[in-house]
Each structure stands twice: as C-alpha cells, then as structure tokens.
Amino acid sequence: MRNFFEPAAAAPPWLRQVLASIRAALTDIWPAPLRLKDYATADLPDAADFAQGLVWDSTLLTFRASDGASWLRFALYGSGVTSFNTRTGAVTLSSGDVTTALGFTPYNATNPAGYISGITSSMVTTALGYTPTSVTGLTGVQSVAAFKTGLSLVKADVGLGSVDNTSDAAKNVLSATRLTTARNINGVAFDGTANITINLSASRTIAMTGDVAWSVSFDGSGNVSAAGTIQAGAVSLAKMANMATASLFYRKTAGSGAPEVQTLATLKADLGLTGTNSGDQTTSGTANEIAVTNGAANPVIALAASITGAWTAFTPTISASSGTFTTVSASGTYVKIGKIVLYQMTVTITNAGTAAGVLQATLPTTAANVALSAGRENAATGYMVQGSISPASNILSIIRYDNITIIASGAVVRISGLYESQ
C-alpha cells in the first residue's frame, strides 16, 4: 500500500502534499503509503469494467475516476494562489480588480451612461482593427437618403464613371435604328438603318465528284445552281432499283418516259407469242420443212418425213450427145427440202452402141439455176467425172474430169449433187 501513496518523481507538488497527508493519517492502518495503478491515456481499461474505480493517468498526470461510462478527469492545481493584484492572503475580488484586468469598465445596467461614457474612440478603433470614417454633419439616426446625401456619392465612387445617365428617349438604343458610328462589315458600310448584302471577298467554286459530277461558282450575291452529270459507268446494276424475279424493264406505255418493269408474260403478249410456257413458241411449216415444237425442258426439232424417211426413187432417162446406146440402164434417189434437191444416181453402160460425146441423164425436177456435181467411173477405169446443170433444165450432163467422154461399154458411172429446184 505504501507504493500506492508514493507519487512519481514527476507528480505535481500539490499531489505530493496530498499523498503525504494521506500517508500520515493512515500510518496506523497501512505500514506504507497508498499508490494508485497508473495507465497511459491510450491504455485506460474499459470504464464499464471499473465503475467507481480510481487510477492515475501517467500521460496527462492527473486522477481518473470511472462513472461506469467513461473515465472522468480531475482538474488539478499547483500549490495555490498566493497573491492577486499586489494583494496577498485571502483575496476578495472587487469591481476595480475586474476593470483593471479588462482595461475598460464593463456595461453596468444600473449605470449605462457611465458604461457608454467610458468607451473612447481608441477603444472602438482597437476593437474594429481600423479607424472608421466619420461623416460630417450626420448625428443620430439617419435615413438612407440623408445618409446618401451626406456621403456626397458620385458615379465614379461606385465604379460607374463611364455610365451615361441620360433618358432612354435620348439614346440610340431606344429604337435600335441607327448606330452612333457606322461600321464596315466585309467592306460594306452598315449603320443599322437598312439591310446590306455581303458578298464573299473572292468567289469560290463548289464542286462534287464521284458518280455524279458538277461545279458552280459562288460569291454570296445570290442563289446558285448547276446541273450534275452522271459519270459513264457510274450506274451499275447494283445501284438500280430492285425488281421482281423473272421480270425485265422496258417502256410499254405510249410516249417517252421512264422505263417500266414488266413480267415475261407481258413481254410474250407484247411480242405476239403463244405457247403453254412463257416465251416458248411452236413453229410449223409446209411439207419438206423442219418443225420446232415445245419440250419439257428443251425445244424439239422434228424433221419432215421427206428428210427422216427414205429418199424417193426415180429412173433417169439416159442418152448421149450423139449416137445411141445399144444397152444402157440407170437408177437414182432424191430428197427435196424446200427448193433444195439432193440426188444421186448410177448409170450402167452394157453396150455403148454408137453413143458418143456427153453422157446425159434426166433429173427428178427442173433446176432453177446452174449447178455442178461430181462422181467417178466405178467399174473399168476409175476416172473422176463431173456433172453440170443449166438453168431451167432437167438434164444432167456428165463428162470425164478432163472433158473427154466417159461413154464406153462396161462402164458404170456413179454421180451425186444438189441443185435449186424451180
């Protein structure tokens, strides 16, 4: 317990005296002075756990008492007041002591005049921190107008030295019809009394390039326009308007105008075509011609029977340009397609007799124009032969290639060709 009442070396003198008195009073009870548990301020335990407890705060050097919620701090003093204002012992303060300490006489309700009279101009200046400006001739309570007059303010005093305080009726701004001093806008004088036209100081060219090209000069004096030109190849199929499947465009409406999108059926009708399928056509003709008809996927070409069937047989009449044959025979076939006659024949000379010169054979029809044909002797010599037909004639004249007669007993002549029939 002695340690409890033994103060630390840094304890204040008054505490040392208090603890010394406690030790002296409790000498018969404790053999040693009482010493409180000391804590730094930051290390104080929870006040709730030490209600009504007493500790020493080694940081603030003071007692701490717990009220269960917080640690209360004792206000500690030194060895006490020994004198005040040159007086010693038990001192009772007087109003003079206070006035002397303050340096002025405080307001006293029982003597307000004395309080006010005690205030000097130096006190006010000291309190304000600056010396107030006095207004000559103004005393007591003043109206705003009287205060303004007393101040003798001018517009420069409030930063309005350049303000012209004339009536609005006398100012140009009243009707905004004229500038006091005319100004030039892009070289054109303007005073506000009338509109002005402002042109560019230098003309400019506005141009467009790309699929459509055009250009125009502009100086601001008026509206401008220019015709654009669509560049060659600029309008591709992708840039044209969309159109329906199985359609095409051409103008059906009478007169000039924009192209129109038409269906294939419309085109077929406009072309005068007929058939089960749009755009198909059946073509037929007379005998010996080709017939074209519609097919499921492709057209069918049908040849006339004279072409697809067997050629027509005919028996040529054989003669010579001079003399007569003893024994001779001939056979042939032909086909006629329109006016074209294709033919072939074989002439067998068993006994030439007195026949000589050009070998002659009749044709199935009369020729319209000159025609030539070729063949060979196929039994004895193998000579090549040539044939000729005169216009408006049905006689084929046959002679050896070197214009020598081919007529001889035992000869077999084969020849073919074509000609235009009348």
C-alpha positions in Angstrom: 0.0 0.0 0.0 3.0 2.3 0.5 3.7 2.3 -3.1 0.1 3.3 -3.9 0.5 6.6 -2.0 4.1 7.2 -3.1 3.9 9.7 -6.0 6.2 9.5 -9.0 9.0 11.9 -9.2 7.1 13.9 -12.0 4.0 14.3 -9.8 3.0 18.0 -9.1 3.8 19.4 -5.7 0.2 19.6 -4.5 -0.2 15.9 -5.2 2.9 15.1 -3.3 1.4 17.1 -0.3 -1.9 15.4 -0.5 -0.4 11.9 -0.6 1.9 12.9 2.2 -1.1 13.9 4.4 -2.8 10.6 3.5 0.2 8.6 4.5 0.5 10.5 7.8 -3.3 9.9 8.5 -3.1 6.2 7.6 0.2 5.4 9.3 -1.5 3.3 11.9 -3.6 1.4 9.3 -1.1 0.8 6.5 2.5 0.5 7.0 3.2 2.1 3.7 1.6 4.9 1.6 -1.3 4.0 -0.9 -0.2 4.1 -4.6 -2.8 4.1 -7.5 -2.5 1.9 -10.5 -1.1 4.1 -13.4 -2.1 3.9 -17.1 -1.2 5.8 -20.1 -4.2 7.6 -21.6 -4.3 5.2 -24.6 -4.1 2.2 -22.3 -7.0 3.0 -19.9 -9.2 -0.1 -19.4 -12.9 -0.2 -20.3 -14.7 2.2 -17.8 -17.7 -0.2 -17.6 -15.4 -2.8 -16.0 -14.1 -0.4 -13.3 -17.2 1.6 -12.2 -16.3 3.9 -9.2 -12.6 3.0 -9.8 -9.7 5.4 -9.4 -6.5 5.4 -11.4 -3.6 7.7 -12.3 -3.2 8.9 -15.9 0.5 8.9 -16.5 0.1 10.7 -19.8 -1.9 13.7 -18.5 -0.6 13.5 -14.9 -4.0 13.5 -13.3 -6.5 11.3 -11.5 -9.2 9.4 -13.5 -12.4 8.2 -11.9 -14.8 5.8 -13.7 -18.6 6.6 -13.7 -19.2 3.3 -15.5 -19.4 5.0 -18.9 -16.1 6.9 -19.2 -13.0 7.9 -17.2 -13.6 11.4 -15.7 -10.6 13.7 -15.4 -9.9 15.6 -12.2 -8.9 19.3 -12.5 -5.7 19.5 -10.5 -3.9 22.7 -9.5 -0.5 23.6 -8.1 0.4 24.9 -4.7 -2.4 27.5 -4.8 -2.8 31.3 -5.3 -0.5 33.3 -3.0 -1.3 36.8 -4.3 -3.6 38.8 -6.7 -3.1 42.3 -8.0 -0.4 43.1 -5.3 -2.7 41.7 -2.5 -1.7 38.6 -0.5 -3.6 36.2 1.6 -7.3 35.6 1.1 -8.2 37.9 -1.7 -11.8 39.1 -2.4 -12.2 40.5 -5.9 -13.7 43.9 -6.4 -15.2 45.6 -9.5 -12.0 47.6 -9.7 -10.0 44.4 -9.9 -12.1 43.4 -12.9 -12.0 46.8 -14.6 -8.2 46.9 -14.2 -7.8 43.4 -15.6 -10.1 44.2 -18.6 -8.7 47.6 -19.3 -12.2 49.1 -19.6 -15.4 49.4 -17.5 -17.9 46.7 -18.4 -21.6 47.6 -19.0 -23.5 48.2 -15.8 -27.3 48.1 -16.0 -27.6 50.5 -13.1 -25.2 53.0 -14.7 -25.5 52.6 -18.5 -24.3 56.2 -19.1 -21.2 55.6 -17.2 -20.6 52.5 -19.3 -21.1 54.4 -22.6 -19.1 57.4 -21.4 -16.3 55.0 -20.6 -15.9 54.0 -24.3 -13.3 56.0 -26.1 -12.6 56.3 -29.8 -9.4 54.5 -29.3 -11.3 51.6 -27.8 -13.5 51.4 -30.9 -10.6 51.6 -33.3 -8.8 48.9 -31.4 -11.9 46.7 -31.4 -12.6 47.2 -35.1 -9.0 47.0 -36.2 -9.3 50.1 -38.3 -10.2 53.8 -37.9 -13.9 54.4 -39.1 -14.6 57.4 -41.4 -16.8 60.0 -39.9 -19.5 61.8 -42.0 -19.6 65.4 -41.2 -23.0 66.8 -40.2 -24.6 63.4 -39.5 -25.6 62.6 -36.0 -28.1 60.3 -34.5 -30.4 58.0 -36.6 -30.4 58.9 -40.3 -32.5 57.8 -43.3 -30.9 56.2 -46.3 -31.5 59.3 -48.4 -29.9 61.6 -45.8 -27.0 59.2 -45.4 -26.5 59.1 -49.2 -26.7 63.0 -49.3 -24.2 63.2 -46.5 -21.8 60.9 -48.3 -22.0 63.1 -51.5 -21.5 60.0 -53.7 -20.8 60.3 -57.4 -21.0 57.6 -60.1 -17.2 57.2 -60.0 -17.4 56.3 -56.3 -19.3 53.1 -57.2 -17.3 52.2 -60.4 -19.8 53.6 -62.9 -17.8 56.6 -64.1 -18.5 55.8 -67.8 -22.2 55.4 -67.4 -24.3 58.0 -69.3 -27.3 58.6 -67.1 -29.4 60.2 -69.9 -33.1 59.3 -70.5 -33.7 56.3 -72.8 -35.6 58.5 -75.2 -32.4 60.4 -76.0 -30.4 57.2 -76.6 -29.8 55.5 -79.9 -30.5 52.1 -78.3 -34.2 53.1 -77.8 -35.3 52.1 -81.3 -32.1 50.4 -82.5 -32.4 52.1 -85.9 -29.0 53.6 -86.2 -25.5 53.0 -84.9 -23.9 56.1 -83.5 -20.9 55.3 -85.7 -21.3 53.3 -88.9 -19.2 50.2 -89.2 -18.0 48.2 -92.2 -18.9 44.6 -92.5 -16.8 42.8 -95.0 -16.2 46.1 -96.8 -19.9 47.2 -96.7 -20.9 50.1 -94.6 -23.6 49.4 -92.0 -25.3 51.9 -89.7 -28.4 49.8 -88.8 -30.9 51.8 -90.9 -31.1 49.2 -93.8 -30.2 45.7 -94.7 -26.9 45.2 -96.5 -25.8 42.5 -99.0 -22.4 40.9 -98.1 -20.6 39.0 -100.8 -17.6 36.8 -100.5 -14.3 38.8 -100.9 -13.4 36.2 -103.5 -15.6 33.8 -105.5 -15.4 30.1 -104.5 -16.1 27.1 -106.6 -18.3 24.4 -105.1 -17.9 21.0 -106.8 -19.0 17.4 -106.5 -17.1 14.5 -107.8 -17.8 10.8 -107.9 -20.7 9.0 -109.7 -22.3 12.5 -110.3 -20.1 15.5 -111.0 -21.0 19.2 -111.1 -19.4 22.5 -110.1 -20.6 26.1 -109.7 -19.0 29.4 -108.8 -20.5 31.1 -105.7 -19.7 34.7 -104.3 -22.7 35.0 -101.9 -24.6 37.6 -104.1 -27.4 35.2 -104.8 -28.6 31.6 -105.1 -26.7 29.4 -107.5 -27.4 26.1 -109.1 -25.8 23.7 -111.6 -26.7 20.6 -113.5 -25.0 17.4 -112.5 -23.7 14.8 -114.9 -23.9 11.1 -114.2 -20.4 9.7 -115.0 -20.0 7.0 -117.5 -20.3 3.5 -116.0 -21.5 5.0 -112.6 -24.9 3.5 -112.7 -24.2 -0.2 -112.1 -26.9 -2.9 -111.8 -26.4 -2.9 -108.0 -27.3 0.8 -107.8 -30.5 0.4 -109.8 -33.9 -0.1 -108.0 -34.7 -3.7 -107.0 -37.0 -5.6 -109.3 -39.0 -8.9 -109.0 -37.7 -12.2 -110.2 -38.4 -13.2 -113.8 -39.0 -9.6 -114.9 -37.3 -7.1 -117.2 -37.7 -3.4 -117.9 -38.9 -1.7 -121.0 -41.4 1.0 -121.6 -44.9 -0.3 -122.5 -46.8 3.0 -122.0 -47.1 5.0 -125.2 -44.8 8.1 -125.5 -41.5 8.9 -124.0 -41.0 8.4 -120.3 -39.2 6.4 -117.6 -38.6 2.7 -118.1 -41.1 0.3 -116.6 -40.7 -3.1 -115.0 -42.6 -5.8 -117.0 -43.2 -9.5 -116.5 -42.2 -12.2 -119.0 -45.8 -12.9 -119.6 -46.4 -9.2 -120.6 -43.4 -9.3 -122.9 -44.7 -12.5 -124.5 -48.1 -10.9 -125.1 -46.5 -7.8 -126.5 -44.4 -9.9 -128.9 -47.5 -11.8 -130.0 -46.0 -15.1 -128.9 -48.2 -18.1 -127.9 -47.5 -21.3 -126.1 -48.0 -23.1 -122.9 -44.8 -21.7 -121.3 -44.0 -18.1 -121.1 -41.7 -17.2 -124.1 -42.0 -20.7 -125.8 -43.2 -20.9 -129.4 -44.2 -23.7 -131.7 -43.0 -23.2 -135.3 -44.5 -25.4 -138.0 -44.2 -25.3 -141.8 -45.2 -26.9 -145.1 -44.0 -30.3 -146.4 -40.3 -30.9 -146.6 -39.6 -28.3 -143.9 -38.4 -28.5 -140.2 -41.0 -28.3 -137.4 -39.9 -27.0 -134.0 -42.2 -27.8 -131.0 -42.0 -27.1 -127.2 -40.4 -29.6 -125.0 -40.5 -30.2 -121.2 -37.1 -28.6 -120.9 -35.7 -28.0 -124.4 -37.3 -27.4 -127.8 -37.9 -30.5 -130.0 -36.8 -30.2 -133.7 -39.0 -32.5 -135.8 -37.8 -33.1 -139.4 -40.3 -33.7 -142.2 -40.8 -37.2 -143.4 -39.1 -36.4 -146.7 -35.9 -35.9 -144.6 -36.2 -38.5 -142.0 -37.7 -41.2 -144.3 -36.2 -43.0 -147.3 -35.2 -40.9 -150.3 -37.6 -41.0 -153.2 -36.6 -43.4 -156.1 -36.6 -42.2 -159.7 -35.4 -43.7 -163.0 -33.3 -41.3 -165.1 -33.6 -41.4 -168.8 -30.1 -41.9 -170.4 -28.9 -40.5 -173.7 -25.8 -39.3 -175.5 -25.0 -36.0 -177.2 -24.5 -38.1 -180.4 -25.4 -41.7 -181.5 -27.5 -44.2 -179.5 -26.8 -46.8 -176.8 -27.4 -50.5 -177.6 -27.9 -51.4 -173.9 -27.9 -48.9 -171.0 -29.8 -48.6 -167.6 -30.0 -46.2 -164.7 -31.4 -45.8 -161.2 -31.5 -42.9 -158.7 -33.0 -41.4 -155.5 -33.6 -37.8 -154.3 -34.9 -35.8 -151.4 -36.4 -32.3 -151.6 -36.1 -29.8 -148.7 -37.9 -26.7 -149.7 -36.4 -25.9 -153.1 -33.2 -27.8 -152.5 -33.0 -31.1 -154.2 -30.3 -33.6 -153.2 -29.9 -36.6 -155.6 -27.6 -39.5 -156.5 -27.7 -41.9 -159.5 -25.9 -44.8 -161.1 -25.6 -45.3 -164.9 -24.6 -48.8 -166.2 -23.5 -48.9 -169.9 -23.6 -52.5 -171.0 -23.2 -51.9 -174.8 -22.4 -48.3 -175.9 -23.5 -48.9 -179.5 -23.0 -45.7 -181.4 -23.3 -43.4 -178.5 -20.5 -40.9 -178.1 -19.8 -37.4 -176.6 -21.6 -36.2 -173.4 -23.5 -38.7 -171.2 -26.9 -37.3 -170.4 -29.4 -38.2 -167.6 -32.8 -36.6 -166.6 -33.3 -35.2 -163.1 -36.5 -35.5 -160.9 -37.3 -31.8 -161.2 -36.3 -28.8 -163.3 -33.4 -26.7 -162.0 -33.7 -23.0 -161.4 -30.0 -22.1 -161.7 -26.7 -23.5 -162.7 -25.4 -26.4 -160.5 -22.4 -28.7 -160.6 -21.9 -32.3 -159.3 -19.1 -34.9 -159.1 -18.7 -38.7 -159.4 -16.5 -41.4 -160.8 -16.4 -44.4 -163.2 -16.6 -47.2 -160.8 -16.0 -50.4 -162.9 -13.3 -50.1 -165.6 -11.1 -47.0 -165.4 -11.9 -45.3 -162.1 -11.8 -41.9 -163.7 -13.4 -38.9 -161.9 -16.3 -37.4 -163.7 -18.1 -34.0 -163.4 -21.7 -33.1 -164.0 -23.4 -29.8 -164.9 -26.9 -28.5 -165.0 -28.1 -25.5 -167.0 -30.8 -23.1 -165.7 -34.4 -24.1 -166.5 -33.2 -27.6 -167.4 -33.8 -31.1 -166.0 -30.8 -32.6 -167.9 -27.5 -33.5 -166.0 -24.6 -33.6 -168.5 -21.8 -36.0 -167.4 -18.2 -36.0 -168.8 -14.8 -37.1 -167.7 -12.8 -34.7 -165.5 -10.6 -33.8 -168.5 -13.6 -33.1 -170.8 -13.2 -36.5 -172.6 -16.2 -38.7 -173.0 -16.8 -41.3 -170.3 -19.1 -43.4 -172.6 -17.7 -46.9 -173.1 -19.2 -50.4 -173.0 -18.8 -51.9 -169.5 -18.6 -48.5 -167.8 -20.5 -47.8 -164.5 -20.8 -44.1 -163.6 -21.9 -43.0 -160.1 -22.6 -39.3 -159.5 -24.4 -37.1 -156.8 -25.1 -33.5 -156.1 -27.7 -30.9 -155.3 -29.4 -28.0 -157.1 -32.1 -25.4 -156.6 -35.5 -26.5 -158.0 -37.9 -24.2 -159.7 
